[in-house]
Amino acid sequence: MPEYIPYGKTGYFNQLVTDFLAERPQIRPFYTYSPVHPDFAAAIAARQNFDTPRTALVAALEQQYTSLEPVKAVQDNITALLQPNTFTVCTAHQPNIFTGYLYFAYKILQTIKLCHELKQQYPQHNFVPVYYMGSEDADLEELGSIYLEGKTITWNTSQQGAVGRMKPEGLETLIAEVKKTLGYAPHSDELTDLLQKAYLEHENIQEATLYLVHALFGRFGLVVLIPDNAALKRLYLPVIKDELFNQASHAIVSDTLAKLGEHYKVQANPREINLFYLQEGSRERIVQDGDQWKVLHTSLTFNAASLEAALETHPENFSPNVILRGMFQETILPNIAFIGGGGEIAYWLELKGLFAHYKVPFPVLLLRNSLLLTDALSQQRINKLGLTTTDLFKGTEDIVNDYVKKHTNASLVLKDEYAAIEQLFDSLEEKARSIDVTLIATTASERKKALKSIGKLEHKFLRAEKKKFAWQTDQIRQIKNKLFPAGSLQERKENFLPWYAQEGPAFFDRVLAALTPVTAEFTILAE
């Protein structure tokens, strides 16, 4: 059975996230629906009043899926999107090579599970899980590495621009390294075959990611949407044009940030123009200079007429940044809920005013599920040491110190000695007062020194006692390093490959069963 711990008690989530889940008054104005008791019926009603471009969306998806192996659950979901009683639940992520982090899978599985639960609650409607691919992201440093069995494997390529458009050349070396690392695990061959098909038989990273995600999650009916598409961008042209010619978003979002910034660190600052221009090998900001629009670090310049023409002929070249991306997603999808991590929630909280300005329904915002997967050996050691899994969220030295203090026969905490020192100096202070009041300060200074000496002794006693618990403290450190690699949450560092290599598709079924799509608690899942 999974264990649960409130996010606020893990020590790994910032104040904004914990306040969001607690619905604190200072953060509540920045989103529409409760993240722990959301009114999905209200979100559905709001969505029904918006004219979603369903026909164009389905046409774009059908085109996108033509080269993929048909999966009935996916095809049925794409077709269902034409119906006015069908809605989506969406999560978004960049096309990290080999999916990047464990939480990539968790977000997708949570989206799938929420759709199942919503169907049970609202049987008159259909709910389609969607993975929206942020393939226009240009941060190769973030997207081009995975952490596997204690080491980082990096894709060395000189390509620049949108990562989704990059050619997957040179990835065969990384796949060979993955194969070697996974060894003879039961499902390692099928996994490396899948990576080879995905990355070595497709033209670019976004097509490779589409193939991989479809192969892994298609059986659940997951629909993948690549927004780097002329037909889809055309649906967003009214906002793109307004951004280029009137620049409304800057003032609206800046106003929200002024209020949000009183309580929290701002996640994303708006630009005057929140659009990039995409070309082969580059994704650069668009800026206005007088009656000219320029693409930074290039020779490209537009006047009003040539900019209008470029928008009409090549809308795919215009790429929304983080301020306009969410509204693009909500314009083209009949979406009622968005599942994101803490960073994503933080920038969505900046956007409510912008959505209101353009009359686009603001979705239910849900924090993505977080999981800690404990292996059998670690669990065995945890039990043997008499620790609880939630103890592991403390710092390593805190766990070690608590363990030694709990199990030692010596009195390592010198409470009585501290009390005796305090009592002694209280008495000395009284004497000092009766002799000469100027001696009180000297007495206080000596009290400090004495207490400091006791503190040093206490530290030395603990350090000496730890040596008697060498194997236990060593095991605590090993468990902590295994489950919290590099001091980070496992899901923010590790990749899904080792678990899938051992368990195959059953790994996703196991995680799916443990997820709670709407929750304020972190999940600990044992093997």
KOLRO-226363 format. One record per atom (N, C-alpha, C): residue in three letters; x, y, z. Coordinates in steps of 0.1 Angstrom, whole numbers, plus 5000, padded with zeros to 4 digits. Example, Ala and Ser with C-alpha at 12.3 -4.5 7.8 and 13.67 -1.06 7.14 Angstrom:
BEGIN
ALA513249435078/ALA512349555078/ALA513249675078/SER512849785071/SER513749895071/SER512950005079/
END
This chain:
BEGIN
MET500849885000/MET500050005000/MET500950135000/PRO500550224992/PRO501350354992/PRO501250425006/GLU502250505009/GLU502250595021/GLU502050735015/TYR501650825024/TYR501450965019/TYR501951055030/ILE502551165025/ILE503051275034/ILE502651405028/PRO502051505036/PRO501751635030/PRO502951705024/TYR502751765012/TYR503751825005/TYR504551925014/GLY503851995022/GLY504452095031/GLY505452035041/LYS505351905044/LYS506151835054/LYS507351765047/THR507451775034/THR508651705028/THR509951795028/GLY509751925029/GLY510952015028/GLY511452035014/TYR510751985004/TYR511251994990/TYR510352084981/PHE509352154987/PHE508452234980/PHE508452374986/ASN508452474977/ASN508552614981/ASN507252664987/GLN507252784993/GLN506152844999/GLN504952864990/LEU505252904978/LEU504152934968/LEU503352804966/VAL504052694964/VAL503352564962/VAL502452524974/THR503052534986/THR502352494998/THR501152585001/ASP501352714998/ASP500252815000/ASP499152794989/PHE499552754977/PHE498552724966/PHE497652604971/LEU498352504976/LEU497552384980/LEU496652414992/ALA497152505001/ALA496452545013/ALA495352655010/GLU495452704998/GLU494452814993/GLU494552935003/ARG495752975006/ARG495953095014/ARG495353215008/PRO494853315016/PRO494153425010/PRO494953515001/GLN496353515003/GLN497153604995/GLN497453544981/ILE497153414979/ILE497353354966/ILE496053324959/ARG494953314966/ARG493653264961/ARG493153354949/PRO493453484948/PRO492853564937/PRO493553524923/PHE494653454923/PHE495353434911/PHE495053304903/TYR494053234908/TYR493553114900/TYR492053104903/THR491353024894/THR489953024894/THR489252914903/TYR489852794902/TYR489252684909/TYR490152624920/SER489552574931/SER490352514941/SER491252404936/PRO492552394940/PRO493452284935/PRO493252154943/VAL492452154954/VAL492252034961/VAL490851994962/HIS489852084959/HIS488452044958/HIS487852124946/PRO488452094934/PRO488052164922/PRO486552144918/ASP485952254913/ASP484552244908/ASP484652214893/PHE484852084889/PHE484952044875/PHE483652074867/ALA482552074874/ALA481252104867/ALA481252244862/ALA481852334870/ALA481952474866/ALA482952494855/ALA484052424856/ALA485052434845/ALA484452374832/ILE483652274832/ILE483052214820/ILE482052324814/ALA481252384823/ALA480252484819/ALA480952604812/ALA482052644818/ALA482852764812/ALA483352724799/ARG483852604797/ARG484452554785/ARG483352544774/GLN482152494778/GLN481052484768/GLN480652614762/ASN480952724769/ASN480652854763/ASN481752914755/PHE482752844752/PHE483952894744/PHE483852814731/ASP484152884720/ASP484052824707/ASP485452754704/THR485552634708/THR486852554706/THR486852514691/PRO488052534684/PRO488152494670/PRO488352344668/ARG487252264671/ARG487452124672/ARG487752054658/THR487152104648/THR487352044634/THR488852064630/ALA489352184632/ALA490752214628/ALA491752134637/LEU491352124650/LEU492252044660/LEU492251904656/VAL491151844653/VAL491151694649/VAL491851674636/ALA491651764626/ALA492351754613/ALA493851754616/ALA494351844624/ALA495851854627/ALA496351734634/LEU495551674643/LEU495951554650/LEU495951434641/GLU494951424633/GLU494951314623/GLU496151314614/GLN496451434609/GLN497651444601/GLN498951404608/GLN498951444621/GLN500151424629/GLN500351274631/TYR499251194632/TYR499251054636/TYR499350964623/THR499351014611/THR499350934599/THR500450834599/SER501650864603/SER502750774602/SER502850674614/LEU502050694624/LEU502150604636/LEU501250484635/GLU501650384642/GLU500850254643/GLU499550294650/PRO498450264643/PRO497150294649/PRO496850224662/VAL496350294672/VAL495950244685/VAL494550284687/LYS493650184688/LYS492150214688/LYS491850324699/ALA492350304711/ALA492050404722/ALA492350544718/VAL493450564711/VAL493950694707/VAL493050744696/GLN492750664686/GLN491950704674/GLN490550744679/ASP489950664688/ASP488650694694/ASP488650824701/ASN489750854708/ASN489750974716/ASN489951094706/ILE490651084695/ILE490851194686/ILE489451224679/THR488751114675/THR487451134669/THR486451194679/ALA486551154691/ALA485651204701/ALA485751354703/LEU486951404700/LEU487251554702/LEU486351644693/LEU485751584683/LEU484751654674/LEU483451684682/GLN483151604692/GLN481851614699/GLN481951724710/PRO480851804711/PRO480851914720/PRO480751864735/ASN480551734737/ASN480551684751/ASN481851614755/THR482951644747/THR484251584749/THR485151694754/PHE485951674765/PHE486851774770/PHE488251704773/THR489251794774/THR490551734776/THR491051774790/VAL492051684795/VAL492851714806/VAL494251714800/CYS495051814803/CYS496251834796/CYS497451844806/THR498551794802/THR499851824808/THR500851854797/ALA501851934801/ALA502851984790/ALA504251954795/HIS505051924786/HIS506551904789/HIS507351914776/GLN508551964777/GLN509451964766/GLN509851824761/PRO510351814749/PRO510751674744/PRO512151644749/ASN512351634762/ASN513651584767/ASN514051454761/ILE515351434758/ILE515751304752/ILE515351194762/PHE514851084756/PHE514450964764/PHE513550994775/THR512751104774/THR511751154783/THR512351234795/GLY513651234797/GLY514251324807/GLY514051264821/TYR513151324829/TYR512951284843/TYR511751194845/LEU511851124857/LEU510751034861/LEU509351104861/TYR509351234865/TYR508051294867/TYR507351324853/PHE508151314842/PHE507551314829/PHE506451214828/ALA506751084832/ALA505750974832/ALA504651004842/TYR505051054854/TYR504051074864/TYR502951174860/LYS503351284853/LYS502451384848/LYS501451324838/ILE501951244829/ILE501151184819/ILE500151084825/LEU500651004834/LEU499750904841/LEU498750964849/GLN499051074856/GLN498051144864/GLN496951204855/THR497351254843/THR496351304833/THR495451194829/ILE495951074826/ILE495150964822/ILE494250924833/LYS494750914846/LYS493850874857/LYS492750974860/LEU493051104859/LEU492051204861/LEU490951184851/CYS491251164839/CYS490251134828/CYS489351024832/HIS489950914837/HIS489150794841/HIS488150834852/GLU488650914862/GLU487850944874/GLU486751044870/LEU487051134861/LEU486051234856/LEU484951164848/LYS485251064841/LYS484250984833/LYS483250914843/GLN483850874854/GLN482950814864/GLN482050914870/GLN482551034873/GLN481751144879/GLN480751204870/TYR481151214857/TYR480351284847/TYR480151194835/PRO479351084836/PRO479350984825/PRO478751044812/GLN478051154813/GLN477451214801/GLN478551284792/HIS479751294797/HIS480851364790/HIS481951264787/ASN482851294777/ASN484051224775/ASN485251304779/PHE486351244783/PHE487551314788/PHE488751254782/VAL489551334775/VAL490651284767/VAL491951334773/PRO492851244777/PRO494151294782/PRO495051334771/VAL495751454773/VAL496551514762/VAL497951544768/TYR498951504761/TYR500351554764/TYR500651654753/TYR500851784758/TYR501151894749/TYR502651914749/MET503251894738/MET504751884737/MET505352024735/GLY506152064745/GLY506752204744/GLY508052194735/SER507852154722/SER508952124714/SER509752244708/GLU509152364711/GLU509852484706/GLU510852544716/ASP510952474728/ASP511952514738/ASP513352504732/ALA514252604735/ALA515552604729/ALA516652564739/ASP516252524751/ASP517252494761/ASP517852354760/LEU518752334752/LEU519352204749/LEU520052154762/GLU520652244769/GLU521352204781/GLU520452134791/GLU519252174792/GLU518252114801/GLU517651984794/LEU517451994781/LEU516651884774/LEU517551774769/GLY518851794768/GLY519751704761/GLY520551604770/SER520151584783/SER520851494792/SER519851404799/ILE520251294803/ILE519551214813/ILE520551164824/TYR519951134836/TYR520751084847/TYR520350934848/LEU521350854848/LEU521150704847/LEU522150634856/GLU521650564866/GLU522550484875/GLU523750564880/GLY523450684885/GLY524450764891/GLY525350854883/LYS525050854869/LYS525850944861/LYS524951004850/THR525451124846/THR524751204836/THR525251164822/ILE524351134813/ILE524651104799/ILE524151214791/THR525051274783/THR524651404776/THR524851384761/TRP523851444754/TRP523951444739/TRP524751564734/ASN525851524728/ASN526751634723/ASN526451664709/THR525751774707/THR525451824693/THR525651974692/SER526052024680/SER526252164679/SER524952234674/GLN523852164672/GLN522652224667/GLN522152324677/GLN521452424671/GLN520852534679/GLN519352554675/GLY518652634683/GLY517252664680/GLY516352574688/ALA515152554683/ALA514052474689/ALA514552324689/VAL514552274702/VAL515052134703/VAL514252034695/GLY512852054695/GLY511951964688/GLY512351954673/ARG512952064667/ARG513252054653/ARG514652004650/MET515351974661/MET516751924658/MET516751784653/LYS517751754645/LYS517851614639/LYS518551524650/PRO518051404651/PRO518551314662/PRO519951254659/GLU520751324652/GLU522051264648/GLU522951254661/GLY523751144661/GLY524651124673/GLY523951054685/LEU522651024684/LEU522050964696/LEU522250814697/GLU522750754685/GLU522950614686/GLU524050584697/THR525050674699/THR526050654709/THR525450654723/LEU524450744725/LEU523750744738/LEU522950624741/ILE522250574730/ILE521450454731/ILE522250334735/ALA523450324729/ALA524450214732/ALA524850224746/GLU525050344751/GLU525450364765/GLU524250324775/VAL523050354771/VAL521850314778/VAL521750164779/LYS521950104767/LYS521849954766/LYS522849884776/LYS524049944776/LYS525149894784/LYS524849904799/THR524250024803/THR523950054816/THR522749964821/LEU521749944813/LEU520649854817/LEU520949714818/GLY522049674811/GLY522449534812/GLY521449434807/TYR521349324815/TYR520449214811/TYR519049214818/ALA518649334822/ALA517249344828/ALA516249284818/PRO515149224824/PRO514149154816/PRO513649224803/HIS513449364805/HIS512849434793/HIS513849534787/SER515149514789/SER516149614784/SER516249604769/ASP516149484763/ASP516249474748/ASP515049544741/GLU513849524746/GLU512649584740/GLU512749734741/LEU513249784753/LEU513349924756/LEU514449994746/THR515549934745/THR516549994736/THR516149984721/ASP515449874718/ASP514849864704/ASP513849984702/LEU513050014712/LEU512150124711/LEU512850254709/LEU513950274717/LEU514650404716/LEU515350414702/GLN515850304697/GLN516450304684/GLN515350344673/LYS514250284674/LYS513150314664/LYS512750454665/ALA512550504677/ALA512150644680/ALA513150744674/TYR514350724679/TYR515350834676/TYR516150814663/LEU516350694659/LEU517150674647/LEU516350664634/GLU515050654635/GLU514150634623/GLU513250754621/HIS513450864628/HIS512650984627/HIS513451104624/GLU512851194617/GLU513551314612/GLU514051414622/ASN513251434633/ASN513651524643/ASN513151484657/ILE513551554667/ILE513351514681/ILE511851514684/GLN511051614679/GLN509651614682/GLN508951484676/GLU509351444664/GLU508751324658/GLU509151204666/ALA510451204670/ALA510951084678/ALA510151074691/THR509951194698/THR509251194711/THR507751154709/LEU507151194698/LEU505751154695/LEU505751004694/TYR506650944687/TYR506650804685/TYR506850734698/LEU507850774706/LEU508150714719/LEU506950724728/VAL506450834730/VAL505350854740/VAL504050774735/HIS503850774722/HIS502750694716/HIS502950544719/ALA504150504718/ALA504450354720/ALA504250324735/LEU504650414744/LEU504650384758/LEU503250404764/PHE502450514760/PHE501250544766/PHE500050544757/GLY500150504745/GLY499050494735/GLY497950404740/ARG498350294747/ARG497350194752/ARG496350254762/PHE496750374768/PHE495850444777/PHE494950544770/GLY495150554757/GLY494350654750/GLY494950794750/LEU496250804754/LEU496850944755/LEU497050994741/VAL496651124739/VAL496751194726/VAL497951294728/VAL498951284719/VAL500051374719/VAL499751494709/LEU500051614714/LEU499851724705/LEU501151804703/ILE501551814691/ILE502751894687/ILE502252024682/PRO502452134690/PRO501852264686/PRO502652334675/ASP503852284672/ASP504752344662/ASP504152304648/ASN503052374645/ASN502252324633/ASN501452444628/ALA501652464615/ALA501052584608/ALA499552594610/ALA498852484609/ALA497352484610/ALA496952524624/LEU497652474634/LEU497352504648/LEU497652654652/LYS498852694647/LYS499252834650/LYS498252934643/ARG497652894632/ARG496752974625/ARG495553004634/LEU495152914642/LEU494052924651/LEU494353034662/TYR495553064664/TYR495953154674/TYR496353294668/LEU496253304655/LEU496653434649/LEU496053564654/PRO494753564658/PRO494253684664/PRO495053734676/VAL495453644685/VAL496253684696/VAL497653724692/ILE498253644683/ILE499653674678/ILE499653814672/LYS498753844664/LYS498653974657/LYS498554084668/ASP497654064677/ASP497354164687/ASP498654184696/GLU499354074698/GLU500654084706/GLU501654174698/LEU501754144685/LEU502754214677/LEU502454364675/PHE501154394673/PHE500754524670/PHE500254614682/ASN499754544692/ASN499254624704/ASN499954594717/GLN500554474718/GLN501354434730/GLN500554454743/ALA499354394743/ALA498554404755/ALA499054324767/SER499654204764/SER500054114774/SER501054174785/HIS501954264780/HIS502954314789/HIS502354394801/ALA501454484798/ALA500754564808/ALA499954474817/ILE499154384811/ILE498254294819/ILE498954204829/VAL500054134824/VAL500754044832/VAL501654124842/SER502154234838/SER502954324848/SER502154364860/ASP500854394857/ASP499954434868/ASP499754324878/THR499554194872/THR499454084881/THR500654054889/LEU501854074882/LEU503154044889/LEU503354134900/ALA502954264899/ALA503154364910/ALA502454314922/LYS501254254920/LYS500454204932/LYS501054064937/LEU501353974928/LEU501853844932/LEU503253864938/GLY504053954933/GLY505353974937/GLY505454034952/GLU504354074957/GLU504354124971/GLU504554004981/HIS504253884976/HIS504253764985/HIS505253664980/TYR505553654967/TYR506353544961/TYR507353594951/LYS508353504949/LYS509353534938/LYS508653514925/VAL508853614916/VAL508253604903/VAL508853494894/GLN508053414887/GLN508653304879/GLN509053354865/ALA508253434858/ALA508553474845/ALA508053614843/ASN509053704838/ASN508653844835/ASN508253854821/PRO507153934818/PRO506753954804/PRO507654044797/ARG507754024784/ARG508454124775/ARG507454214769/GLU507954314762/GLU506954394754/GLU506254304743/ILE507054224737/ILE506454124727/ILE506853984732/ASN505853904735/ASN506153764741/ASN506053654730/LEU506853684720/LEU506853594708/LEU508353574704/PHE508653454699/PHE509953424693/PHE509653404678/TYR510753414670/TYR510653384656/TYR511453254654/LEU510853154648/LEU511553024646/LEU512053014632/GLN513352974631/GLN513952944618/GLN514752814619/GLU515252764608/GLU516152654609/GLU517352694618/GLY517452624629/GLY518652644638/GLY518552764647/SER517452834648/SER517352944657/SER515952974662/ARG515853024674/ARG514553074680/ARG514853204687/GLU514553314681/GLU515053444686/GLU513853534689/ARG514053624698/ARG512953714702/ARG512653814691/ILE511353854691/ILE510953964682/ILE510754084690/VAL511354194685/VAL511254324692/VAL510754434682/GLN510054534687/GLN509654644678/GLN510554764680/ASP510954824669/ASP511754934669/ASP511155044660/GLY510355134666/GLY509655234658/GLY508555154650/ASP508655174636/ASP507655104628/ASP508254984621/GLN509254934628/GLN509954804623/GLN509854704634/TRP509754574629/TRP509854464639/TRP511154384635/LYS511954354645/LYS513254294642/LYS513354154649/VAL514054064643/VAL514353934650/VAL515753944655/LEU515953944668/LEU517253964674/LEU518253864669/HIS519453914668/HIS520653824664/HIS520453774650/THR519653834642/THR519453794628/THR519353924620/SER519353914606/SER519154034598/SER517754054594/LEU516853974600/LEU515353974596/LEU514754104602/THR514054174593/THR513354294597/THR511954294589/PHE510954334596/PHE509554344590/PHE509054484592/ASN508254534582/ASN507354644584/ASN505954594587/ALA504954674589/ALA503654624592/ALA503054534581/ALA503254574569/ALA502754494558/ALA503454364556/SER504754364557/SER505454234555/SER505254144567/LEU505054204579/LEU504754124591/LEU503454054589/GLU502454124585/GLU501054064582/GLU501153954572/ALA501953974561/ALA502153874551/ALA502853744556/ALA503853764565/ALA504553654571/ALA503653574580/LEU502753644587/LEU501853574596/LEU500853484588/GLU500453534577/GLU499453464569/GLU500153344562/THR501353364557/THR501953254549/THR502653154557/HIS503253204569/HIS504053104577/HIS503753124592/PRO502553104597/PRO502253124611/PRO503153034620/GLU503552914614/GLU504352824622/GLU505752884627/ASN506152994620/ASN507453054624/ASN507253144637/PHE506053164641/PHE505853254653/PHE505653164665/SER506453184675/SER506453084687/SER506153164700/PRO505053134707/PRO504753194719/PRO505753164730/ASN506053264738/ASN506953234750/ASN506053184761/VAL506653174773/VAL505953114785/VAL504653194788/ILE504653324785/ILE503553414789/ILE502353384780/LEU502553354767/LEU501453324758/LEU501253174754/ARG502153094759/ARG502052944756/ARG500752884761/GLY500452914774/GLY499352844781/GLY498052884774/MET497953004770/MET496653054764/MET496452994750/PHE497652964743/PHE497552894730/PHE496952754732/GLN497552684742/GLN497052554746/GLN495552554748/GLU495052654756/GLU493652654760/GLU492752704749/THR493352774739/THR492552814728/THR492252704718/ILE493252614716/ILE493052504706/ILE492452374712/LEU492552354725/LEU492052234731/LEU490752264739/PRO489852174740/PRO488652194748/PRO488952154762/ASN489852224768/ASN490552184781/ASN489852234793/ILE489752144803/ILE489252184816/ILE490252184828/ALA491352114826/ALA492252104837/ALA493652094832/PHE494652164838/PHE496052154835/PHE496852104847/ILE497652004844/ILE498551944855/ILE499951984852/GLY500552054862/GLY501952104861/GLY502652094874/GLY503952104873/GLY504852104885/GLY504852244891/GLY505552254902/GLY505552384910/GLY505952504901/GLY506952494893/GLY507352604884/GLY506352644874/GLU505652544869/GLU504552564859/GLU503352634866/ILE503052584878/ILE501952654885/ILE502252794888/ALA503552824891/ALA503952964895/ALA503753054883/TYR504053014871/TYR503853104860/TYR502353114855/TRP501653004857/TRP500253004854/TRP499453104863/LEU499953124875/LEU499353214884/LEU499453364880/GLU500353384870/GLU500553514864/GLU499553554853/LEU498853454849/LEU498153464836/LEU496653484837/LYS496053474848/LYS494553484849/LYS493953614843/GLY494653724845/GLY494153854839/GLY494253844824/LEU495253784819/LEU495453774804/LEU494353694798/PHE494053574804/PHE492953494800/PHE491653574800/ALA491353644810/ALA490153724811/ALA490053824800/HIS491253894797/HIS491253994786/HIS490853934773/TYR491353814770/TYR491053744757/TYR489853654758/LYS489153654769/LYS487953574771/LYS488153424768/VAL489253374773/VAL489553234772/VAL489353174786/PRO488653054787/PRO488453004800/PRO489752954807/PHE489852994820/PHE491052954828/PHE490852814833/PRO491752724831/PRO491452584836/PRO491652564851/VAL491152444855/VAL491552394869/VAL493052374868/LEU493752434878/LEU495252404879/LEU495452304890/LEU496152194886/LEU496452094896/LEU497952074897/LEU498452054909/LEU499952024911/LEU500151884906/ARG501251854899/ARG501451724895/ARG501751634907/ASN501451504906/ASN501751404916/ASN503251394917/SER503651374930/SER505151344932/SER505151214939/LEU506151134935/LEU506350994940/LEU507750974944/LEU507950894954/LEU509250834958/LEU509050684956/LEU509850624947/LEU509850474945/LEU510950414954/THR510550324963/THR511450264972/THR511650114967/ASP512950074965/ASP513249934961/ASP513249844973/ALA513149714970/ALA513049614981/ALA514149624991/LEU515449634986/LEU516549634995/LEU516549755004/SER516249874998/SER516249995006/SER515149985017/GLN513949925013/GLN512849915022/GLN513249815034/GLN513949715030/GLN514449615040/GLN515349685050/ARG516249765045/ARG517149835054/ARG516449935063/ILE515450005057/ILE514750105064/ILE514050035076/ASN513349925073/ASN512649845083/ASN513649795094/LYS514849745090/LYS515749695099/LYS516349805109/LEU516449925103/LEU516950035112/LEU515850095120/GLY514550055118/GLY513450105126/GLY513150245122/LEU513450285109/LEU513050415104/LEU511750415097/THR511050525096/THR509850535087/THR510350595074/THR509550575064/THR509950625051/THR509950775051/THR509050835059/THR508950985060/THR510151045067/ASP510850965076/ASP512051005082/ASP513051045071/LEU513050985060/LEU514051005049/LEU514051145043/PHE512951215045/PHE512851345039/PHE513651455047/LYS514151405059/LYS515051495067/LYS516451495061/GLY517251585064/GLY518651585060/GLY519351465065/THR520351425057/THR521151295061/THR521651305075/GLU522351405079/GLU522951415092/GLU521951425103/ASP520751485100/ASP519651495110/ASP519151355113/ILE519051275102/ILE518551135104/ILE519551055112/VAL520851065109/VAL521950995116/VAL521951035131/ASN521951165133/ASN521951215147/ASN520751165155/ASP519551175149/ASP518351135156/ASP518450985159/TYR518950905149/TYR519150765151/TYR520050735163/VAL521250795163/VAL522250775174/VAL521650815188/LYS520950925188/LYS520450975201/LYS519350875206/LYS518650825197/LYS517550735201/LYS518050595206/HIS519150555200/HIS519650415203/HIS520850405213/THR521450525216/THR522550515225/THR522150495240/ASN523150435247/ASN522950425262/ASN523450545269/ALA524350625263/ALA524850745269/ALA523850855268/SER524050955277/SER523151075276/SER523951175268/LEU523551185255/LEU524251275246/LEU523751415246/VAL522451425250/VAL521851555250/VAL522051615265/LEU522851715266/LEU523251755280/LEU522251855285/LYS520951815286/LYS519851905291/LYS520151945305/ASP520451845314/ASP520651875328/ASP521851965330/GLU522851945322/GLU524052025324/GLU523752175319/TYR523052185308/TYR522652325304/TYR521852395315/ALA520952315321/ALA520052375332/ALA520952415344/ALA521952325347/ALA522852355359/ALA523652485356/ILE524152495344/ILE524952615341/ILE524052745342/GLU522852735336/GLU521852845337/GLU521652885352/GLN521352775360/GLN521052795374/GLN522252865381/LEU523452815379/LEU524652865385/LEU524853015381/PHE524653045368/PHE524953185364/PHE523753275368/ASP522553225370/ASP521553305376/ASP521953355390/SER522453255398/SER522953285411/SER524153385411/LEU525053365402/LEU526253455401/LEU525753595397/GLU524753605388/GLU524253735384/GLU523653805395/GLU522953735404/GLU522353795416/GLU523453855425/LYS524553775427/LYS525653825435/LYS526353945428/ALA526553945415/ALA527154055408/ALA526354175410/ARG524954165409/ARG524154285410/ARG524254345424/SER524454255435/SER524554305448/SER525954375451/ILE526954325443/ILE528354385445/ILE528554505437/ASP528354495423/ASP528554605414/ASP527854575401/VAL526854655398/VAL525954635386/VAL526754625373/THR527954685373/THR528754675360/THR529254525358/LEU529254445369/LEU529754305367/LEU528654215361/ILE527454265359/ILE526354185353/ILE526654155339/ALA527254255331/ALA527554225317/ALA528654125316/THR529654135325/THR530754035325/THR530253895328/THR529353885338/THR528753755341/THR527953695329/ALA527253785322/ALA526453735311/ALA527453685300/SER528553755298/SER529553715288/SER530153575291/GLU530453555305/GLU530953425309/GLU529953315308/ARG528653355310/ARG527553255308/ARG527553205294/LYS527653295284/LYS527653255270/LYS528753165267/LYS529953195272/LYS531153115270/LYS530952965275/ALA530352965287/ALA530152835294/ALA529152745286/LEU528052815281/LEU527052745274/LEU527652695260/LYS528452775254/LYS529152745242/LYS530052615244/SER530752615255/SER531652505258/SER530852375260/ILE529652385267/ILE528852265268/ILE528352225254/GLY527952315245/GLY527552285232/GLY528652205224/LYS529952255226/LYS531052185219/LYS531252045224/LEU531052035237/LEU531251895243/LEU530151805238/GLU528851855238/GLU527751775233/GLU528051735219/HIS528551825210/HIS528851785196/HIS529951675196/LYS530951685205/LYS532051585205/LYS531551455210/PHE530651455220/PHE530051335225/PHE529351255214/LEU528551335206/LEU527751275196/LEU528651225185/ARG529651295181/ARG530551255171/ARG531251115175/ALA531651115188/ALA532350995193/ALA531350875193/GLU530150905197/GLU529150795198/GLU528750745184/LYS528750835174/LYS528450785160/LYS529350675156/LYS530650675160/LYS531550575156/LYS531150435160/LYS530350435171/LYS529850305176/LYS528750255167/PHE528150345160/PHE527050305151/PHE527450315136/ALA528650275133/ALA529250295120/ALA528450235109/TRP528050105111/TRP527350035100/TRP525950095098/GLN525350135109/GLN523950195108/GLN524050325101/THR524950415105/THR525050545098/THR525450535084/ASP526250435081/ASP526650405067/ASP525450365059/GLN524650275065/GLN523450235057/GLN522450345055/ILE522350435065/ILE521450545064/ILE521850635052/ARG523150655051/ARG523750745040/ARG523450675027/GLN523650545026/GLN523450465014/GLN521950475009/ILE521050455019/ILE519650465016/ILE519350605010/LYS519850705018/LYS519550845014/LYS520050875000/ASN521250834997/ASN521850854984/ASN521150784973/LYS520650664976/LYS519950584966/LYS518550644963/LEU517850684973/LEU516450734971/LEU516350884968/PHE517450954972/PHE517451104970/PHE518751134963/PRO518951094950/PRO520251114943/PRO520651254943/ALA521951284946/ALA522551414946/ALA521751514955/GLY521051454966/GLY520351534975/GLY519051594969/SER518651534958/SER517451584951/SER516251484952/LEU515051524950/LEU513951424949/LEU514251334937/GLN514051204939/GLN514351104929/GLN513751144915/GLU512451184915/GLU511751214903/GLU512251334895/ARG513051414902/ARG513651534895/ARG515051504890/LYS515551384892/LYS516851344888/LYS516851224879/GLU516251114884/GLU516350984877/GLU515450984864/ASN515750884856/ASN514950854844/ASN514150724846/PHE513050714838/PHE512150594840/PHE512750464835/LEU513850474827/LEU514450354820/LEU514750234829/PRO515450254841/PRO515850134849/PRO514550064854/TRP513550134858/TRP512350074863/TRP511649994852/TYR511550064841/TYR510849994829/TYR511649874825/ALA512949884825/ALA513749764821/ALA513449644829/GLN513249674842/GLN512949564851/GLN511449514850/GLU510549604849/GLU509149564851/GLU508349574837/GLY508849644827/GLY508149654815/GLY506949744817/PRO505849724808/PRO504649814809/PRO504049804823/ALA504249694830/ALA503549684844/ALA504049794853/PHE505249854850/PHE505749964858/PHE504750084858/PHE504250114846/PHE503250224845/PHE501950194851/ASP501550064850/ASP500250024857/ASP500350034872/ARG501550004877/ARG501750014892/ARG501750154897/VAL502350244889/VAL502350384893/VAL500950444891/LEU500250404880/LEU498950454878/LEU497950424889/ALA498150304894/ALA497250254905/ALA497450334918/ALA498750384920/ALA499050454932/ALA498650604932/LEU498450654920/LEU498250804919/LEU496850844924/THR496850964930/THR495651034933/THR495651164926/PRO494851174915/PRO494951294906/PRO494751434913/VAL493951434923/VAL493751564930/VAL494051544945/THR495251594949/THR495751564962/THR496651674967/ALA496851684980/ALA497851774986/ALA498951694993/GLU499051564989/GLU500051474995/GLU501051414985/PHE502251394990/PHE503351324983/PHE503151174985/THR503451094975/THR503150954975/THR504550874976/ILE504550774985/ILE505750694987/ILE505250554983/LEU505950494972/LEU505450364967/LEU506550264968/ALA506350154976/ALA507250054977/ALA507049944966/GLU508149874963/GLU508049764953/GLU507149654957/
END
